[in-house]
Amino acid sequence: MSDLWIMTIGLAILGFISGMLGLGVAFAAVPFLALFLPDLVHQVQPLTLLLNGVTALFAAVAFARSGFIDWPKAIGLTAVATIIAPLGSLLAQYTNPTIIFGIYLAAVVFLAYTLFRPVKRDPNKVANYRLALLVTVPISVLAGLLGIGPGFLLMPALILVGFEAKHAAGMTALAVTLPSFSALLPHLSTAIWDPTLTIALVVAGSIASFIGARVTSLYVPPLRLKQLFGVVIVLMTLYRIVTML
């Protein structure tokens, strides 16, 4: 089987999982595509940012159909992330790839800890939207630096500040779409594209992401969604550690 088919099938699987979580696919696609593409900053990051924006958009459509997007709040998060994300992409042009992957691993370890930590949810607690807007700023910078789009960090952050998991996933899917494209802009002048590969991955990821989001909207309980996110983080961390050894 050719690398094109392996990457397309693998990206479809990752797209389905990321669609379930409302993340966009970049958080998982970065270490996966790095196995096949040698240049992290000029090949992997531009491609994964494009994929992240497209897959997040399709996931957002699926969550919106089920009523899991608070539009005013999601639009506010989108505006902040869209403006800030390119700063991280600019930093990536001047940062050693080893440091970038080190930050990536540190981020996933922290998120895994916070999601698996036993926290009893108060049904009367009101989500702290102002705090969500505040933490979106550093999240967007870091996401732009890593080339993964902000959803990977924003979705658990929304849960931690009080949003129910499915609403957090739906709002994240919408909020990361434009920032992914804005974070892509600084890469355009130096990006190296393979048109056939790009089209194949965009089509496979978009379809799989929409299906994954619909599955979550209709069948996955909120607690299971949070646990699924934690499991995915742990698996991706272990996978990246193994590939680095």
N, C-alpha and C positions, 0 to 999 in steps of 0.2 A: 504493500500500500504506500502511495506517495506521501510526502510530507504535506502536500496540499489537502489531501483527504483526511489525514490524521488531524491537522490543525482545524479543519472545518467541523469534523465530528466532535472533536474535543471542545471547540468553542460553542457548539450547539448545546452540549451537556452543561457547560459552565453558564451559558446563557439562560437555560431553564432554571438552574439553581439561583442565579442572581435575580432573575425575574420573580421568583418566589419571594425574595427578600426585598425587592424594590430598589436594588442597588445600582443597576448598570453592571456590566460584566468585567470592567477593568481590574477590579481588585483581585480577581482570579486569573484574568487573562495575562497580566504582566508576567508572573513567574512561568505560566504555561508557554506563552509565545517566546519568552526569552530562551527556551530550550531549542528553538528553531532559528531565531533571528539573532544575529550576533551583536547588533548595535542597540543598546538599551534606549539611549536618548533620541536617536534619529530614525529608528525603525519601530521599536516596540512601543514607546510612549505615544508617538503620534497616532499609531494604529489603534492602540487600546483606548485612547481618549475619544477617537471617532466612534469606535464600537460602544464605548460607555454611553455617549450621548444618544445614539440610535436605540440601543437596547433599553435604556432607561425610559425613553419616550414611549416605546411600545408597552413597557410595563406600566407606565403611568396611565395609558389609555385603558388597560385592563382593570387597574384599581379604580379608576374614575367610574367605570361602568357599574362597579359594585358600591359606589358611594363612600369610598375610603380616603378621599382627598378633601381636606379643609382648605378650600381655594385661597382665601385671603392670607392665611398663615403660610401656605405653601409658596405663594407668590412672593411674600416677603423674604422667605428663606432663599428663594431662587435669585432674587435681586442681589442680596448680600453675597451669596456664593459666586454669582456670575462676575461681579466686579472684582472680587478678591482673588479668585482662582488663578488668573494669569500671572500674578506675582510669584506664585510657587513654580509655575512653568518657566519663568525667566530664571529663577534660581537654579533650576535643574540643568540649564545650559552650562553652568559653571561649577557644578557639584560632582564630585567623584561618584561613579556608579556604585561602588562598594558602600559608600556612605549612604546612598539612597536606599539600597537594599537593607542596610542595617536599620535605618529609620522605619522602613516597612515592617520588618520583623518586630521591632520594639512596639510599634503601633498595634499589631495584631495580638501580641501577648497581653498588652494592657486591656484591650477590648475583650479578649477572652475571659480575663479575670473579672472584669466588671459585669459581664453577662452571666457568668456562672455563679457569681456571688449571690448567696441567698438573700433576696430582698422581698419583703412582704408588701405587695401593692395595696395601697389604700384606695378603695373605690370612690371615695369622696375627694381625693386629691385632685386639684386642678393643675394641668400641665403649665409649666413656667415657660411661656412663649418668649419673653424677653431674654431669659437665660439661653434659650435655644438660639436666638438671633446672635447673642454675644459669642457663644462657642462656635458658631458657624464661621466666624472670621479666621481663627487659627486652623480650624479643620480645613477650610478652603485653601489656605496657603500650603499646608502640609500635603493635601491631596494633589495640588498642582505640582508640587515638588516630586511626588512619587509617581505622577502620571496615571493615577487610578480614578480620578474624579472623586468628589467629596462624599458620595453616598456610603462608601464603605465605613466611614467614620461618623457620618451624620445620622444614619439610621439608629445605631445603638445610643448615640447621644440624645436623640429625641425620646427614646425609651427611658433613659436615665433621668430626664427632666420631667417625666410624667405622662408622655403620650402612650396610648394603647398601641400594641405592636403593629396591628394591621394599618391603623391610621399613620403610624410612623413610617411604615413601608411605602404607603401610597404617597405621602407628602415627600418622602425622600426621592422617590422615582421622578416626580415632577421637578423637585428642587435641583436635581443634579443634571438635568438635561442640558440647559443652557450653559451652566458652568463648565461642563465637559467640552463643549464647543469653544467657549471663550478661552479655556486653558489650552486648547489645541492651537490657537492663533499664533503664539510665539514660536511654535514648532514648524509652521508651514514653510518658512524660507529654507529650512535645513532638513526637512523630512525626506525620507527615502521610501517611495511607495511601490508596491507590486500590485497593479490594477486587478489582475485575476484573483489574487489572494484576498485583496481588500473587499471586492464584491462578494466573493464566496462567504467570507466571514460575516459581513454585514447582513446578508440575507439569512444565513443560518442562525446568527445570534438574535436577530429581530423576531423571527418566528418563534424560536424557543423561549425567548424572554416573555413574549405575550402569553404563551401557553402557561409558563410557570407562574406568572402573576395571577392568571385566572384560577389556577389550582389553589393558590393561597387564598384568594378572595372568597372562594366557594367552599373549601373543604378543610383548611388548616386552622385549628384553634390558635388564638393569640399567644398562649404560653408555649405551645409547640413551635411557633414561628420564632420566638426569642431563643429557644433552645437550639433550633436548627441553625440559626445564625451563629451561635456560639460554637457548635460542632464544626461548621464550615470554616470558621476562623482557625480552630485548632488544627484541622486537617491541612489547610493551606499553609500554616506555619511549619508543620512537620514536613510537608512536601518541599517547601522552599529550603529548609535546613538540609534535607537529604540531597537535593540537587546542587547545593553549594559545596558539599563535602567531596 
